[in-house]
Amino acid sequence: MTNQQAVKGLKTIKTYCSSTLLEELEYAIKVIEKLERDGVADPLNTDFSKIQKN
């Protein structure tokens, strides 16, 4: 699964999501979108300990 597929699925789920969880769902979407922008194509198999902190 790609980041784009995950975001697309989460946005679909957002339609049916309880209003009490929208903020958390939106946060998850933003995290995955940021990972994609930063070049992390496979976050589940990425060793984040090797990434430099800003």
C-alpha positions as CSV (number, residue, x, y, z in Angstrom):
1,M,0.0,0.0,0.0
2,T,1.2,3.5,-0.8
3,N,0.9,6.6,1.3
4,Q,-1.5,8.0,-1.3
5,Q,-3.7,5.0,-1.0
6,A,-3.7,5.2,2.7
7,V,-4.7,8.9,2.6
8,K,-7.4,8.2,0.1
9,G,-8.8,5.5,2.3
10,L,-8.7,7.7,5.4
11,K,-10.4,10.6,3.6
12,T,-13.2,8.1,2.6
13,I,-13.5,7.0,6.2
14,K,-13.6,10.6,7.3
15,T,-17.0,10.8,5.6
16,Y,-18.4,8.2,8.0
17,C,-16.3,9.1,11.1
18,S,-17.8,10.2,14.4
19,S,-17.4,14.0,14.8
20,T,-15.6,13.3,18.1
21,L,-12.8,11.6,16.2
22,L,-12.4,13.9,13.2
23,E,-9.4,15.8,14.7
24,E,-7.5,12.6,15.3
25,L,-8.3,11.3,11.8
26,E,-7.2,14.6,10.2
27,Y,-4.0,14.5,12.2
28,A,-3.2,11.0,10.9
29,I,-3.9,12.2,7.3
30,K,-1.5,15.1,7.7
31,V,1.2,12.9,9.2
32,I,1.0,10.5,6.2
33,E,0.9,13.4,3.7
34,K,4.0,14.9,5.4
35,L,5.9,11.6,5.3
36,E,5.1,11.4,1.5
37,R,6.3,15.0,0.9
38,D,9.5,14.2,2.9
39,G,10.2,11.2,0.7
40,V,9.3,8.5,3.1
41,A,7.5,6.2,0.7
42,D,7.3,3.1,3.1
43,P,7.0,4.4,6.7
44,L,6.3,0.9,8.1
45,N,9.7,-0.3,6.9
46,T,11.7,2.9,7.4
47,D,14.4,3.0,10.1
48,F,13.6,6.5,11.5
49,S,16.6,6.3,13.9
50,K,18.9,7.0,10.9
51,I,17.0,10.2,10.0
52,Q,18.7,13.4,11.1
53,K,16.7,15.6,13.4
54,N,16.3,19.3,12.5
